[in-house]
């Protein structure tokens, strides 16, 4: 009985399978696997339709396409879940941080936590106490924070977020709300995987006035909001 020689497999099909088996690198190998697998199948069909010598590797190409597609879907799922986890962690860090600042009091039991609140160097424990005391005097006791929106800011070397928030306060049995914003730096503590937020600035609006903790907002030199630009020159002696 004569042995039937199988056609040599397509190099594209082999490369597709190899790329599909690479799981340590995201996205690129999977895209390569799907692309090369489709190219291999196309050439195999073209050879069959034109009556040219057969090209093998159909199963290899299909396997590469399947592996690449499954890898892309798995990575999309993991990325989406990771994004949800990061957003949830950011919201939690922001709410907890703001609540801790607004609840700060000049008491021995509360003094220990003030150093952690000012760890960024943006504000001192004394500034935290001043801000918290003024906020309670103006608005009442803190009663929650709602995040309206959150947008990225800063630079590639120092990533930050600016969140539009609604501050809740309670006074005389009534709940009051004030709008404002919270700026925070994105940091990844040593030994952890997920990044977290470190609060840099808290601003609470009350009409034209703003109760602010942290760095002042940058303003153009000619806007009238820059203290140096707004100060009139001293009269000549």
C-alpha positions in Angstrom: 0.0 0.0 0.0 1.4 3.4 -1.0 2.0 6.0 1.6 0.2 9.2 1.0 2.5 12.2 1.7 0.9 15.0 3.6 1.5 18.5 2.4 4.0 20.5 4.4 2.3 22.8 7.0 2.2 26.5 6.3 4.8 28.5 8.2 2.1 31.0 8.9 0.0 28.4 10.6 2.9 27.2 12.7 3.7 30.8 13.7 0.0 31.4 14.5 -0.1 28.5 16.9 3.2 29.5 18.6 1.9 33.0 19.1 -1.4 31.8 20.5 0.5 29.7 23.1 2.3 32.8 24.4 0.3 33.9 27.5 2.9 35.8 29.4 2.6 38.9 27.1 -0.7 40.7 26.7 -2.6 41.6 23.5 0.2 41.6 20.9 0.8 37.8 20.7 -2.9 37.2 20.6 -3.4 39.7 17.7 -0.5 38.1 15.9 -1.9 34.6 16.3 -5.3 35.6 14.9 -3.8 37.6 12.0 -1.3 34.9 11.0 -4.0 32.2 11.4 -6.4 34.0 9.1 -3.6 34.6 6.5 -2.7 30.9 6.6 -6.3 29.8 6.1 -6.6 32.2 3.2 -3.5 30.9 1.5 -4.6 27.3 2.0 -8.0 28.0 0.4 -6.4 29.9 -2.4 -4.1 27.0 -3.2 -7.0 24.5 -3.2 -9.1 26.8 -5.5 -6.3 27.3 -8.0 -5.3 23.7 -8.2 -1.8 24.4 -6.9 0.1 22.0 -4.6 -1.8 21.7 -1.3 -0.6 23.5 1.7 -1.0 21.9 5.1 -1.6 23.3 8.5 -5.3 24.1 8.5 -5.8 22.7 12.0 -2.7 24.5 13.2 -4.1 27.8 11.9 -7.5 27.2 13.4 -5.9 26.4 16.8 -3.9 29.6 16.6 -7.0 31.6 15.8 -8.9 30.0 18.7 -6.1 30.5 21.2 -5.6 34.1 20.2 -9.3 34.9 20.3 -9.8 33.3 23.7 -6.7 35.1 25.0 -8.0 38.5 23.8 -11.4 37.9 25.4 -9.8 36.8 28.7 -7.6 39.9 28.8 -10.6 42.1 28.1 -12.5 40.5 31.0 -9.6 40.9 33.4 -8.9 44.5 32.3 -12.6 45.4 32.8 -12.7 43.8 36.3 -9.4 45.4 37.2 -10.7 48.8 36.1 -13.8 48.3 38.3 -11.6 47.4 41.3 -9.4 50.4 40.8 -12.4 52.8 40.5 -14.0 51.3 43.6 -10.7 51.7 45.5 -10.3 55.3 44.4 -13.9 56.2 45.5 -13.3 54.5 48.8 -10.0 56.2 49.4 -11.5 59.6 48.5 -14.6 59.3 50.7 -12.6 57.8 53.7 -9.9 60.5 53.4 -12.3 63.4 53.2 -14.4 62.0 56.1 -11.3 61.7 58.2 -10.2 65.2 57.5 -13.6 66.7 58.2 -13.9 64.7 61.4 -10.5 65.9 62.7 -10.6 67.4 66.2 -8.0 68.8 68.6 -8.2 65.9 71.0 -5.5 63.6 72.3 -7.2 60.6 70.9 -7.5 62.2 67.4 -4.0 63.7 67.3 -2.3 60.5 66.3 -4.3 60.2 63.1 -3.4 63.8 61.9 0.1 62.8 60.9 -1.3 60.3 58.4 -3.7 62.8 56.9 -0.9 65.2 56.2 1.6 62.6 54.9 1.6 64.1 51.4 3.2 67.3 52.7 0.3 69.3 51.1 -1.0 70.3 54.6 0.1 70.2 58.2 -1.9 68.8 61.1 -2.6 72.4 62.2 -4.1 73.2 58.8 -6.2 70.1 58.9 -7.6 71.1 62.3 -8.2 74.7 61.1 -10.1 73.4 58.0 -12.2 70.9 59.9 -13.1 73.4 62.6 -14.0 76.1 60.1 -16.1 73.6 58.0 -18.1 72.5 61.1 -18.6 76.1 62.2 -19.9 77.1 58.8 -21.9 74.1 57.7 -22.3 71.7 60.6 -21.2 68.1 61.3 -20.0 66.2 58.3 -22.6 63.7 56.9 -21.1 61.9 53.9 -19.5 62.7 50.5 -21.0 61.9 47.1 -18.7 61.8 44.0 -20.2 63.4 40.9 -17.4 62.9 38.4 -13.7 62.2 38.4 -11.2 63.2 35.7 -7.4 62.7 35.3 -5.0 65.5 35.8 -1.3 66.1 36.5 1.5 64.8 34.3 2.8 61.4 33.2 5.3 61.5 36.0 2.8 62.5 38.6 -0.7 61.3 37.9 -3.6 63.0 39.7 -7.3 63.1 39.7 -9.8 66.0 40.2 -13.2 64.9 41.6 -16.3 67.0 41.7 -18.1 66.1 44.9 -21.1 67.0 47.0 -20.4 67.4 50.7 -23.1 66.5 53.2 -23.5 68.3 56.5 -26.1 68.1 59.3 -27.1 71.0 61.5 -30.1 71.3 63.8 -31.5 68.1 62.5 -31.4 69.2 58.9 -29.1 68.0 56.2 -27.3 70.6 54.1 -25.3 70.0 50.9 -22.3 72.0 49.5 -20.5 71.4 46.2 -16.8 71.3 45.9 -13.8 69.4 44.6 -11.1 67.1 45.8 -7.7 66.8 44.1 -5.6 63.6 44.8 -2.4 62.0 43.7 -2.4 58.4 42.4 0.2 56.3 44.2 1.0 52.6 44.5 2.1 51.8 48.1 5.1 49.5 48.4 4.0 45.8 48.4 0.6 46.5 46.9 -0.7 45.9 43.4 -3.6 48.3 43.1 -3.0 52.1 43.2 -4.7 54.3 45.7 -5.5 58.0 46.1 -3.6 60.4 48.4 -5.6 63.6 49.0 -3.8 66.8 48.1 -6.6 69.4 48.2 -10.2 69.7 49.4 -12.3 72.7 48.4 -15.9 73.4 49.7 -17.8 76.1 47.9 -20.1 78.5 49.8 -21.4 81.0 47.3 -18.5 83.2 46.2 -16.3 81.9 49.0 -14.3 78.7 49.1 -13.1 76.9 52.2 -9.9 75.1 51.1 -7.4 72.7 52.5 -4.2 72.1 50.7 -2.4 73.8 47.8 -4.1 76.8 46.2 -5.5 76.4 42.7 -3.2 77.7 40.0 -4.5 80.8 38.2 -3.2 82.7 35.2 -1.0 85.6 36.0 -3.4 88.2 34.5 -6.7 86.7 35.8 -6.7 88.7 39.0 -6.8 85.5 41.1 -3.0 85.3 41.4 -2.1 87.1 44.6 1.2 88.4 43.2 -0.5 89.8 40.2 -3.4 91.2 42.1 -1.3 93.1 44.6 -0.9 96.7 43.6 2.7 98.1 43.5 3.8 99.9 46.6 3.7 103.7 46.3 7.0 105.4 45.6 8.6 107.1 48.7 
